[in-house]
Amino acid sequence: MISGTAFWVAWWIFVFLVVFNFLPAAIAYAQRHPRRHMLAALNVVSLFSFALWLVLMAWAVGGRRDDSRVAMFLGKRQNQLMLGVSIGLMVVFSFGTTLYSLDLI
């Protein structure tokens, strides 16, 4: 059984990590980023990929609002699908390598 103090320490660590994870979305909403809804949606996926979290943080705090790289993927429906598949593959790969390194698979 976990002691009371250990439980509360674990609880506050969990709360800190959740707040820290959603920091890019909070920054995007605070700065009224034009793609803040997409940033928030992708931020949920970043729970499984620190690399994606770094990209989202850079995108959220970036001063440019007309980023041509992002517009390239968001302009057409086919490109949006490709972006989603790319992010999904990145998350699955990073999650798989984590499980493999922990000898869980």
WOWOFEN-V352108 format. One record per residue. N is the residue number from 1. PSI is psi as a letter, one per 20 degrees, with the letter a starting at -180 (* if undefined). OMEGA is omega in whole degrees, 0 to 359 (* if undefined). NEAR is the number of other C-alpha atoms within 10 Angstrom. Layout:
BEGIN
n,psi,omega,near
N,PSI,OMEGA,NEAR
N,PSI,OMEGA,NEAR
END
This chain:
BEGIN
n,psi,omega,near
1,q,180,4
2,p,178,7
3,r,182,7
4,g,181,8
5,g,179,9
6,h,178,9
7,g,182,12
8,h,176,12
9,g,178,11
10,h,179,11
11,g,182,12
12,h,174,11
13,g,178,12
14,g,179,12
15,g,179,12
16,g,181,11
17,h,178,13
18,g,178,12
19,g,180,12
20,h,180,11
21,h,183,18
22,j,177,20
23,g,177,18
24,g,179,25
25,g,179,26
26,g,178,18
27,g,180,18
28,g,179,23
29,h,180,17
30,h,180,11
31,j,181,13
32,l,178,11
33,p,182,20
34,h,179,13
35,k,185,15
36,h,179,20
37,g,178,13
38,h,177,13
39,g,180,22
40,g,179,21
41,g,179,11
42,h,180,19
43,h,176,22
44,g,180,14
45,h,183,15
46,i,173,20
47,h,183,15
48,i,184,17
49,o,178,19
50,h,178,14
51,g,177,13
52,h,178,19
53,g,179,21
54,g,179,13
55,g,179,12
56,h,178,23
57,g,178,20
58,h,180,12
59,h,182,22
60,h,183,27
61,i,180,14
62,p,183,12
63,h,183,11
64,p,179,10
65,i,182,12
66,l,184,9
67,o,184,11
68,h,178,10
69,g,179,8
70,g,180,13
71,h,179,12
72,h,181,11
73,h,186,16
74,i,184,15
75,g,184,10
76,q,181,11
77,h,180,10
78,h,179,10
79,h,177,14
80,g,177,15
81,g,179,13
82,h,178,14
83,g,179,15
84,g,179,13
85,g,180,12
86,g,180,12
87,g,178,17
88,g,178,13
89,h,179,12
90,g,180,16
91,g,179,20
92,g,179,14
93,g,182,14
94,h,178,17
95,g,179,14
96,g,179,14
97,h,176,13
98,g,178,15
99,g,179,12
100,g,181,11
101,h,177,10
102,j,181,9
103,k,177,8
104,i,175,8
105,*,*,9
END
